[in-house]
Amino acid sequence: MDLSQYAELFLAESREHLSVCNQLLLDWERAPANPAPVAGLFRAVHTVKGMAATMGYARVTDVAHRTENLLDLLRRGARPATDELLQLLFRARDALENAVELSVVGREDELDVAEVVADLESAATLLAGPARSTAAPTAAAAVEPRAAPGGGGRLVQVTLRAEAPLKGGRALLALKRAQALGAVQGVTPPQAAFESDDFDGRFSFRLESSAAPAEIERAVRGAGDVEHVSVGGEERRAAAPRTAAAGAAGGGVGAPGEAVPEKSRHIRVDLRRLDELMDLIGELVTARGRLNELAAERRDPAIDDVAIQISRLSGDLQAGIIQARMTPVWQVFDRFPRLVRDLARELDKQVAFRVEGKEIELDRAILDELGDPLLHLIRNAVDHGIETPAERRRRGKPPEGEIVLAAVRERASVAISVSDNGRGIDRARILERAKREGLVDPHAEALSDDQLLRVLARPGFSTADAVTSVSGRGVGIDVAVTRIRALGGSIDIRTEAGKGTSFVLRLPVTLAIVRALIAGVGRERYALPLTYVAETVEFGVQPTTIVEGREAIVLRDRVIPLVHLRRMLGVSGEAPARCPIIVLEMGERRSGIVVDGMLGQQEIVVKGFDPPRGTLPVFSGATIMGDGIPALILDAGGLV
């Protein structure tokens, strides 16, 4: 059996365990006298080692084994963590991550782990003395079991632990270890069944060998995560999968007294399969829209009934697929505590990092794109926002600054904020530099929050006096704003000198299918995601005024600037006598979009849009309407 099919599963499992290692090391660093994190670290590294040995990744196995040896000594000796020891364990964890990533793509030969392995060995020797065996286990060799002639041999029955990862790989490794003692035959179930999601970790085979039963059992248990081995005796009946119900009915097949766990209700699904399903749902939504239009034209009760039923069923299917794609934000957030810790050490600052709302969910496609913008904002907060301990003391602040990464649900969107309690942004300094570079009116006396963000997001604009390894090249805010706008979201900034800065990112929950308001301008139709539509009013009913050179209306004592879409897009002809205003709201910002008419609401499938050169930056995508004619999706962030 080819183990390469388990590579992606190994990678996903290893990343989870290494993420746990990061968090446990940070916990241990905050409370060096607390030995509790050591046990969790040992278990995580031990699991990675076992999986790597199963996959045949020798260098991953070696690094994990040396790390495990050191952690075992620390666990047994209950020693407090020193700074040097923690740094070494952080390095070992990073080396493991690098080794895992390269091994999975077949580039294990590029790994150079000699230095970290030597440092781990030296540290372990200092703790335990030289009289200790540290040879790393040999990774599994890819040799298929030999079939023995006839049907003889002793029966060997194996049960893997219910929680064991890579059960199929573990079973194969056990067969290979048994094959070293003699010929293996009669594998039940067949090896092809090891690849199935239903494989519960129980299998048997016959072994032609003169080895003692204890030796056979030792060899099989060497595969790791083996719960029970029996050599000889009668073959167990093939029974239903191990479930609590089966066990209660007396139909279990485990060892006597063995607890019978319930079968897991979770499986791993390749994201590409969900993407394919979402594409098919998108086509179905388009076809549903066409069917609804035809039903409205024909006015046939039978067609109406079918259209209603298909709309309901496709809506339920759509909701189920979208829910399956939803992923908690902690899967991205968990990488940042380590980043903040390393940057703070590099910059000689004291920074506490707090995460809130880790359980909030976003579409996986959005979450995958969120890492880079947050990375830049958090790096800027550590470098530019938080002061040095000495400077904070002079300002009457505690020496340790704080950065908070928080996620909250807001109607049909999610708001993610990066806040610090540092020095804040010096608006006067930014204004002076912006005037020198011609970015603002030379007569401007102050920068509003919106103007401040526009200046900071200019490519190459930086507040740093010198370029460092952390920041200073003027790309961080630019990257964050560009990426978030591409996702159909927006960024707001709030800052106060001496008290800190907060960036708020607002994102749609999903990008694939959204409910939109369809507006008409001339002969064209445009879609506006309802997430950002606050209300609609009629143009001409509300009094207009001029504010900072822009036409605006006053709505409930609030000034709302207007954007005439017909005028902005250069559509010829006269506008209708009565035009609606669509009031968009993004955070604290509002804007009114004047259109020729509103054509209704419907769910649209968002398609990527690569605008021609010179196109106004007010479109975020395109969609196909029910009649098969495309329509552009307006970017609320570019209009507000």
N, C-alpha and C positions, 0 to 999 in steps of 0.2 A: 504493500500500500504506500502510495506517495504521500509523504508528510508535508509537502509544499502546500497542499490544499488547506493546511491548518495555519499557514503563515499569517494571514490577516487576523484570525482569531487570537493567535499568540500575541500579535502586536497590540490588539485592543486590550487584551487581558493584562499584558505587561505595563502598558501605559497607565491603566487604573492602579495597579499595585505601586508603580513608581510615583504616581501622584499622591498616594497615601503616604509613601516614604517622605516626600517633601513636607507634607503637613505634620507628620509625627516629629520630624527633625526640628521644624520650627517650634512645635510645642515643647520639645525637650530643651531647646535653646532658651525659651522663656522661663522654664523651671528646671534648671540643671540637676537639682537634687531629686527630682521625681523620676523613679525608674520605670514608670508605667509605659512610656512610649517605646522603650527598648523591646518589649515583647512583641508589640505590633510591628516594629521594624523587622525583627527577626522573622516573623511569619511571612511578611510581604516579600522579603528578599529570598527566603527559602522557597516560596512558591514560584518566583521568577526563575530561580535556579533549576527547580524540577522541570518546569515547562521548557526551558532552554535545553536541558539535557535530553528531553524527549524529542525536541526538534533537531538535535544535532548541532546546536550552536555552541561550539567549544569555548570561544572567548567570553561569551556572555556567561556561560556556566562557570568559567574560571573566576571572573570578577565577582560574580554573585557568591561563589563559594568562599572566597577570601573575606568578603564583607560579612558573610554569615558567621565565619569563624570569629571575627572580631566582636560582632554583636553577641555571640554566644558567651564569650568571655565577660563582656560587660553585663550581660543578663545574669550570669551566675555570680559575678562579684558585686553586683548592685553598686557600681561605681558612679559617682556624679559625672556629668558631662563637662569636659574642659573645652575651651575655645579651639585648641588645636585638634582635639578629637572630633568635634562637630564639623570643623572645616574639612577634615579628611573624609568623614561620612558624607558630607554634601558632595565632595569631589567624586566619591565612589558611586553615589547615586547618579550623578551626571554622566559618569563613564558608562554605567549600566544603560542609561537611556540612549546614549550614542551607540553603544554596542548593539542594542536591540534594533534600533532603526536601521543601521547598516547591514546587520545580519539578515534581516527580513528581505532586503532587496538584493541579496547576494554579494554584498561588498565587505564581507567580514575580513578579508585579507588586508583591507585598508586600515583596520583598527590597530592602534598602538596603545595597549593598556599596561605596558611593562612598568611604567613609573607608578601608577596608582596601585597596581598589584604589589609592587615592592614596598610602597608606603604602608599598605594594609598589613602586609606580612611583618614589617618592622614593628608596627604598633601592637599587633597581636603577640609578637615575641616579647616585647617589653612587659605586657600584661601577664603572660603565662610562662615565660621562660622558653628556652630553646627545645626542650624535650617534648615536642608536640608534632604530630603529623598533620601537614596542611595540604597534602596532595589533592588536587581538584578531581572531581569525578569525571570519568570519561563520557563524553557525549555519545548518544546512541549511534551506532553504525547502521547504515541503511542496507541491511541484508535481509532478504526475504527468507522466511522459515522454509526448511527443506521438508518435503513430504516423505514420510516413511512408507515403505511398502507394507501392504496388508493392513489390518485393523487392530494390531496389538498395542502394547504400551500401557502405562499407568494413567489413570484419569486424573487430571489436575483441574480443579474448579476454582475460579477467581472471582472475587467481588471487590470492585473499586469503591472508594469512598463516594458517598452521594454528592458531596460538594467539590469533588475533584474537577479541575479544569482540564480540557482537552482529553476527555475520556477515551476517545478513539486512539489518540496518540499514546496514551498510557497503556492501553491494551496491546497495541503493537509492540511497545517497548518490552512489556512483560513476555510476549512471545519470543522476542529476540533473545532475551536473557535465558529463557528456557531452552532455546535452540542451541545455546552454547554448551548445554549438558547432553544433548542428544537430538534425535530426529523428532520433529513435531508434526502431528497429523490430526485430522478430525476436529478442526477448530469449529466450535459452535457458539454463537451463530457465525456464519461465514464472515470473512474479513470485510467484505463490502458493507456489512451491516454496521461496522464500527463507525462508518461515516454518517450514519443516520442520526437525526436529532432525537430519535426515540431510543437510541442505544443507552441503556441504563447502567452500564459498567459491569455487567455480569457476563462471563463467558467461560468456556471450558475447552480443553484440548487433551490429546493423548500424547505422552512423552515416552519415547524409547530410550531409556537411560538406566545405567546401573547406579546412579547417584542416590544417596540416602534421601528419604522424604524431607528431612530437615534442611538438607542442602538445596533441594529443589524449591522449598518454600522460601529460603533465604534469597535465592536468585530472583524469584518472581517478585518478592517484596521489594527488591532493589529497584524496581521500576518506579516506586514512590506512589503514595496515595492508595495503597492496597489495604483494604479493610479486612479481608478474609481469604485464606488459601487453604484448600484441602487437597491432599495427595492420596489417591486410591479411593476405595469405597464405591458406592453406587452413584450413577449419574443423576443429577437433579432434574426433575421434570421441567420442561419449558413452560413457564407460567406467565401470567400477565405481568406488566410492568409493576415495579414496586410502588404501591400506593398504600395509604393508610387504610383504605377500605379493604384492599386485598388482604392486608395483614390481619385486620380484625376478623375477616372471614376464614382465617386459617389457611389461606392460599398463598402465603408468602413463601419465598424460597431462600431467604437469607439464612445466616447462621442462627442456631437456637438462641433465643433471647435478644436477637438483633432488632434494634428499633427500625421501623419501616417508615422512612420519610415520604412525605407527599411529593409527587412529581412537580418540578418547577413549572410555573405558569408564564415564565419569561424566556424568550429566545432572542438571539442576536440576528438582526436582518441587515443585509448589505444595503447601504443607503441608496445605491444605484437602483435597487428594486423599487424602493419607495419613490424615487424620481420618475421611474418609468410609469408607475401607477398614477402619480400626479399628472404626468403628461397626458395619459389616457383620460383621466378625470377632466382635464382641461378641454380635451376634444369633445367629451360628452357634454360639458357645460355649454360649449358653443352650439352643438347639435340640439341641445335642449332649448336654447334661445330661439333657434330657427323653428323648431316644432311649435313653440308657444306662439310665434308670429303667424305661422300657418293656421294654427287653431283659431286665432283671433280673426283671421281673414275668412275662413270657411264657415265659422259659426255652426259647426256640426257638434251636437252633444256627445256623440260617441268619441270623436277626436278630442273634444275637451276633456272627457274622462281619462282617456289614455295619456294626454299631455299632463294632466294633474298628477296622475299616478307616477309617471316617469320623472316628473319634477321632484316629487317627494322622495322616491327611491334614490335618484341621483344625488339629491341634497344630503340624504343620510350617508350615502357612500362617500361623498365629498368630505363631510364632517369627520367621518371615521379615518380617512386617509390623512387629513390635516392633523388630527389628534395624534396619529401614529408618528408623525414627523416632529411633533413638539418635543423639545429637549430642555431640561432645566439649565439655567444660565450658570450654575456652579461648574459645569463642565468646561467653561471658559474662565470663569472667575478664579478657580482654584490654582491657576498657574501664576497669579499675580502676587500672593504673599511672599513667595520666594524671590520674585523680581524686586519687590520693594526692599526686602531684607538685604539683598546683595548690593543694590544701588546705595542704600543708606550706609553700608559699611565702606563702600568705595568713596563716598562723599563725606565721610566722617560726620554723619548726622544720626539723630535718634528719631525713628519714625515708627509709630504704631499704625498698623493697617487693619481696618475693620471692614467686613463684608456683610451686607444686609440684603435680604430678599433672594437668597440663593435658589429658592424653590420656584421662582417665576420661570415660566416656560416661553420659549420662542421657537419658531420654525428653524430646523437644523440648518437650512441654507443661509438664513440670516445670522445665526449664531457663529457659523464658520467664518463669516466675513467681519465679525465684531472684534476679533482678537487684536488686529493691528491698530484700529483707532483707539481702543482702550489702552493698549501698550504705550502709544505715544502720549496720551493724556496723563497716564500714571507716571511715566518717566519725567514729564514736564513738572508734575506736582512735586515729585521728590527733588528735582534739580532746582527749579525756579521758585516753587511755592514755599516749601518748608525751609526755615532758616537753620543755621548752625545752632548748636546748644548755647554757645556764648551769646549770639545775637538775640536768641529768644529770651535769655535771662535779662539782657539789657532792656528788652521791651516789656519786662514783667510777666513773661509767659513761662510755663513749665518747659524744661529743656527738651522734652519729647514732643514732637509734632504728631499730628494725626491725619491720615488720609482715609476717607470712607468711600467705598465702592458699593452703591446701592441700586437695587432694581425694584420698581413698583409698577403695578398694572394701572393704566389710565384708560378707561373706556375700552376702545378697540385697539389700543396701542400700549407699548411698554416704555417707561421712562427709566433710563439708566444714568446715574449721576456719579461723577468723580469729584469729590470735594476735599479741600484741605483747609487747615486752620493756620496757614502760613502768612506770608507778608502781603499777599494780594498783588494785584497788577497796578503798577504806577501809570495811571492814565495820562498824566502830564508828560511823562517821558515818552510814552507811546505816541502821543499826539505830536510832540516835537519831532520825533524821528519820521513819522508819517508825513508831516509837512515837508521835511527835507527831501523825502523820496517822491513827493508829488502824489501821495495816495489820498489826501483829503484836501478840502478847501483851505487855502492858506489863511483865511480869515476865521476858520473854525476855532471856537474857544473851548470846546469840550467834546468828548466822545461818548455817545450813548452806548449801551451794551451791544446793540446790533452793529453799530459802526466799529466798535472795538473788535468784535469777532471778525468782521470783514477785513480789517487791517491785519489782524494776527494770522488770518487764513491765506494771506497773499503768499505765493511761493517765494521762498528766500527771505521772508521777513522774520527777523529774530530779535528778541530782547536781550540775548546774551552778548556780553562784551568779547567773549572768546569762544572758539569752537572746542568742545571737549568730546571725550568718547561717549558721553551721555546725550548731549544736545548742543544746540548753537548753530545748526545749519538752516534753520527756518523751514523745516519740512513737516514737523510733527502735527501742528494744528491744520495745516493744508491737507495732509493725508487723511486726518480724521474727518474733516468737513467733507472732502470729496467722496470718501467711502460711504459715509452716512447718507449723503445726498443720493448716491447711486442706489442705496437700499430703500429709497423713498422716505427717508426720515429727515430729521432736522437737529441742529445743535443750538443751544442757547448758552449764554455765559452770564454769570453773576459774580461780581468781585467787589471787595471793599478793602481799601488800603489798611494794612495792619491786622486784618481779620481773616482773610483767606479768599479763595476762588472756588467756584463750582461750575463745572460743565455739565449740562443736562442733554442727553441724547434721547430723542423720541423716535421710536421705530414701530412700524406695523408688526403685528404678531406673525403674519405670514405674507409672503410675496406672491405666491402662486395664483390664488384666486381671491379677489376682493370685491366687495360690493361698492358700486360707484354710481355717482349722479351723472347722467348723460346730458350734456349741454350742446346747443347748436349755435354756430357762428357762421353766417353765410350758408353755404351748402355743406359745410363740414360738421362732423360731430366730434366732440371731445369728452373724455371721461375724467372725472375728478373723484378720487377715493373718498367715500363718505366718512372715513375716519377723521378727516380734517374739516369737514363741513359743519359749521356751527349752526347756521340758519340761512334763510333767504329772505330778501326784502325787495320791494319794487323800486327801480331807479326813478327818481323824480318825486316820489312821495316824501322821502327824507331830504331835508335841506342840505345843500352842498356848500363846501367852503374850500379854501386853499390853505394848506399847511406845508410849510417848507417847500413851496413850489409844486406840490402835488394836490390834485383834486381829492377831496375826502368828504365823507358824510359823518354826521354826529348821530350815533345810535346809542340811546340810553346813557347819555353824558360821556360817551367814549368816542374819540375820533378814530375813524377807520379809513385809511387811504384806499383809493380806488384804482383798479387796473382795468382799462377797457380792452378786452381781449381782441375785439375786431380791429381796433386801432393798432394794438401791439403787433398783431400778426399781419397787418397790411392788407386786410380783406377789403375789397372794393365794394361800392354800393352803399345805400343808405341803411342805417340801423332802424329797426322797428320803433314805432312810437313809444311802446312800453317795453322796457327791458328789465329782466330780473337781475338782482345782485346776489351772488353766492358769497356769503361771508365765510372765509376760511380762518381757522384758528390753529395755531401751533404754539403750544405753551402759552406765553403771555402776549404773543404777537397776533395781530389780526389784520386781515386785508379783505377788501371787497372786489370780487371779479364780476365785471359787467359783461353779460352774454346776450345773445339775441333771444334765446328761449331755453327752457328746460324740457327735455324729452322723456324724462322718467328715470327710474332707478333699475339697475340690474347687476347681476354678478358677472364680472369679466375675468378673463384669463390673461394674466400679465405676461407679455412676451418682451424679450430683450429688444432694445432699440438703439441702433448705432446711427445717430443723426449725421446728415451730410455736413461738411464744413460750412460754417457760417450760420447754422441753425441756432435760433435763440435757445438759451439754456433753461427752457421751461417745460421740457418733456422728459418723463422718466421711463416711458415704455410705450408699447402699442398693444392693441387687442383686436380680435376679429369679432365683429358684431354678428347678431343672429342672421342678417341677410348676406353674410359673407364679405361685407365691405370693411376694411380696416379703419380703426380710429386711434388717434393718439391719446395717450394718458398724460394729463397735465401734472407737473411736479409742484405740489403745494409749497414745498420749501423754496422753490425758485420764484414763487409768486407772492409770498408773504414778506 
